[in-house]
Amino acid sequence: MGKRTLYGTVIVTYRCNAHCNMCDCFRDPTKPEEEITLDVIKKLPEMAFTNITGGEPFIRKDISDIVRELYKKSDRIVVSTNGYFTDRIIALCKEFPKIGIRISIEGLQETNDKIRGIPDGFNRGYSTLKTLVEMKHPDVGFGMTVQDMNCEDLVPLYNIANDMGMEFATATLHNSFYFRKTDNKIDDKYKVAYNFEKLINELLKSNSPKKWFRAYFNHGLINYIYGNKRLLPCDMSKNAFFIDPFCDVIPCNGMAEKAIMGNLKEQSWEELWNSEKAKQVRECTRRCDRNCWMIGSASPAMHRYIWVPAWWVVKHKLFKGSKYSLSENSYIKKVKGKEDDSKDKESC
């Protein structure tokens, strides 16, 4: 068997118990009978990495069956969740001790619950994280979508994750068909970037090479916030894909409109992946000018073009004393509040 190289994301549902301010998928939930089945999941290709997401994946009562099937064809699986369904998450981790769990926490308690719209959501998510750590589960962490409302909680949350020995992932606001949003916007770019700068410096001064590369990813988020061309080429639909609850295979979740390569319920993987329609979508993706910087597209690119982030890391670790400054970026004006708003870009 050859080396697995594909990165896949399986969106198992658009049902969600959260009402996040940056994502409106809860307003248009899928019906259980519409959602991707095990028979379709069995048709997926072999993958190096699979992310299971939603909606809220743990709303699916057959989540363990989905994971079991995906482990037959994926080297590593991570489930993205809001952490609310503690018992279901713990049960899954006991059944699959190597599975990764990433819980979305959008700030400290008051901020998180305001953004996510789940009463007591912070305590539920944090309790789940603590239980997983106490179980010594090996792959656990939480992620944060950074915006004006929560950026000052960025480093405090990182410190919590660091003290607990957990992974800490970041994102920022995007508009797309997936989020059902066109009005996500960061108003005070400098303030948000300044807090990313502080996080990057915390990551760079650690002893973890993985965190050094995370610093580069966060540098890319600053670049995205200011509306610049992404730091690395986007190869979505070439070495990475998404499949949604309706079994539509799509290049990513960042486009303005859903670009469908094919439907796995109706086609075999080989037929779909090599189809003329898939070729057309790849061309559309190649010409896409949205410059998204989400982990689903940035991580494969960082692996494929490893010399770019590696040189950035070497430069900052060896020549800059593990320090990063916003002043390195010519597009950032030093005076807070004078940045030009970047316009959202549409694509095919």
N, C-alpha and C positions, 0 to 999 in steps of 0.2 A: 504494500500500500504506500502510495506517495505521500509526501508531506502535505498536510491540510493547510490551505492558505486563505480560504474565504472567511470573511467576517460577516456574520448574519445577525439581524435583529428581527425577532418575532413579536409582533404586536398582537397579543392574544385576545384583547378586548378593548373597547372604548368605554366600557362601563367604569365609573369611578365614584368613590364615596367622598372625594375631596372636591372643593370648589375653588381652585387656585385662580389668582388674579391674572396669571400669565398664560393660562391654558383653559380653553372652553370646551374640551372634548366631553365633559360631563353634561353639557347641554344637548348633545347629540349622541347618546349612548347606542351601542350595538345591542341587538337582541341576542340572547343566548343561542338561539337556533341559527343565527346568521354567522356565528363565529367559527374560526378555523378549527378543524377537527383533527383528531389523531391520525386519521387516514391521510389527510393532506400533509401533516407534519412528517409522516413517514416518507414522503416524496422529496423532502428537502435534501440538498447535497451535503457532503461532508464539509465540516467547518473547523477552522482553528479556534474560533471564539463565537459564542452565541449570547446575545443579550435578550432576555425575556422582559417585555415591558407592556404598557397599556396606555391609557386607562390604569386601572389597578389590577395587576395580574392575580392577586390572591382572592379576587372576587370569583375567579374560575374555580369551581369545585374539583375539577380534574387537573389542577396544576401539577400534582405529583406525577400523574400519568404523562403529562406533556414533558416534564423534566426527564423522566425515565426514557422516553422515546428519543429526546434530543441528545442524551448522553451516549446513545449508540452511534452518533455521528458528529459529535463536537468534543474538542479537547477540553474546553473550559466554558462554563455557563455562569452568567451573573444575572440575577433577577433584580429589577428596579421596582421599588415599592414605596408607599408612604409609611409603612411600618405599623399600620393601625391594627391589622389582624395578627396579633402577637402569637396566638396559639397555632395558627396555620403556618406561620413562618418558622416557628420553633420545630414543629412536626416535620416540615420539609427538610430542615437542616439536619435533623436527626436521621432522616432517611437517606439524605445525600450529603455526607459530611464535608465534601469538597466544594459544594456549590457556593458561589459568591452572592452576597446580599448587599444591596446598596439602598439605604433608606433616605428618602428626600426630607431634609430638614432645612427650612428656609430662614432660619435665624433663631435667636433665643426665644423663650416661650411666647411672649406677647406678640412679637413680630411674626413668628412662624404661624401661630394660630390665626392671625389676621390675614396673612397671605394665602394660607391653605384652606381656610374656611372650614376646618374640622375642629369642633369643640374638644379641648384637651388633646389636640393632635400632637403637640410637642411632647407631652408626658408619655403618650402612647408610643410614639416613635422612639423616644429616648429609652423608655423601659425595655422595648424590644432589643435595642442595641446593647444595653447593659446585660440583658439575659444571654445574648449571643456571646458576648465577651466572657461572661462567667462560665459559659459552656466550653470556652476555649475554641470557639468556631474559628477556623483559620482564615476565612476570607469574608470580612465584614467591614462595612464602612458606611458613610453617609455622604450625600451630595447636596449641593446648594445652588440654586439659580439666582445669581446676584443681580440686584436691581437697586434703584435709589433707596427703596424702603428698608433694605436689609444689609446694605454694603458695610455698615459699621460693625455688623456682627460677624463679618467674614473671618477675621483673625481669631476672635474669641472662640468661634466654632472649630476652627482648625486646631486650636490649642486643646479643646476638649477631645477631639479625635486623636490628637497626638498623645495626650496623657493616657488615653484608653488603648493605645496601640492599634488604632483603626485607620483604614484608608479614608481619604478626604477628597472628594471630587467636586469640581465646580463647572458651572455653565453660566450663561447670561441670557438675556431676553432675545427671542427670535420670533419672527412672524412667518407662518406657513399654514398650508392646508391642514397639517397634522395638529397644530395647536389651535386651529380655528380662530386665529387672531391676525389682525392687520394693524392693530394700534399699540402693540407693545413698543415701548420707547423708554430709553434712559434720558432723563432730562439734564442731570448734572454729571456729565461725562467725567469731568476732572475728579470729582469726589469719588466716584466709583473706581476710576483708574487708580487713584491714590491708595485706596484700600486694597486693590489688587497688587500694587507695588509692595505694600507691607507684607502681604501673603507671600509674594515671590521671594522676598528677602528671607522670610522664615524658612521657606523650602530650600533655598540655596545654602543656608548655613547648617542644614541637617547633614547627617552622615549617610544619607540614603540616596544612591544614584537614581532610584525611581522618582524620588521627590525632586531631584534636580531637573529631570525631564518634565515633571509636572509643572515646574516653574516656567519652562518654555511654553507649555500649553497655556498657562495663565497669561503669559506675555502675548500669546496669540489672541486671547480674549480682549485684552486692551486694544490691540490692533483692530479687531472686529468692531468693538464699540465705537471707534472713531471712523468707521466706514471705509477702511482701507482694503486693498486686495489681500486675500488670505496669504498666510506665510508659506504655505505649501500647496502644490496642485491637489485638486479634488479628483480622486479616482473612484468615486462611488459609481456603482453599476459595472465596474470592472473587477475589483477584488472585494467588493462589499455590496450588500443588498439589505432591503427591508421586505418583510411580508406582512400585510395588514390583516385584520380579522376577517376580511372578505376574501382572503387568499390571493389578493393582487400583489404581485412582486413589483416593487418600486425601487428606484436607486437610493432614495434617502427620505428623510422626513422634513427637509428644509425648503423644498420648492414652494412657490406660491400656489401652484396647482399640482394635483397628483399626476405623475407621469407613469403610466402602467406599462410594464414590460411584457406582462402576460398574467394569466390566472392559473395557479397551480392546481386548483380543483379540476380544471378543464384540460390541462396539459401535463406532460412529463417535464421534469426539470431540464433535461437536455434539450427538448423541443422548445421550451420557453426561453432558456438562457441563450440559445443560438438562433433565435427567431429574427426575422427582419424587423419586427416591432421593437425587439430588445436593442437592435443596432441603432434604430432611430432614436430611442430614448438615451442611449449612450452618447449619441451626437448632441442631443439636447443638453445632457449633463455636461458635456465638454464645453459647451458654449454658455453655460449658466454663469451669471454675473452676480449672484447673491452673496458670494464670499462668506458663507456660513462658517462658523468655527465651533462645531459641536463634537463631542468626544467620538461619536459614531463615525464621523468622516475624518477627524483630525488624527485619531489614533492609528488607523491603517496607513495614513500618509506619513506619520512620524516614523513608522516602522519601515516603510518603503524607501523614504528619503532620509534615512537615519543620520547621514552625515551633516544635514542642516541643523537639526536640534543638537546633535552631538557637539558641533563646533560652537554653537551658542553656549552650551554648558561649559565646555572647556574654557572659552573666553571669560565667562563670568566667574568660574571657580578659580582659575589660575591667574588671570590677568586683571581681574576687577575685585579680587579679594572677597568673593562670594557675595557681592553686592550688586544690586540692580537699581536703576533710577529711571523715572519717567522722562528725565531730560535726555536719555538716549534716543528718544523718539522725536524726530523733528516735527511731527504733526501735532504734538501736544504743546499747547501754549501754557506758559507757567501761571498766568493769571486766571484764577478760577472764575468760571462763568462766561468766558469769552470764546469758547469753542464753537465752531460752526456745527449746526445740526446736520448729520448725514441723513440723506433721504433713503428710505427703504427701496431696495432695487427689486424689480420684478424680473422673472425669468420664465422660460417656457415650462 
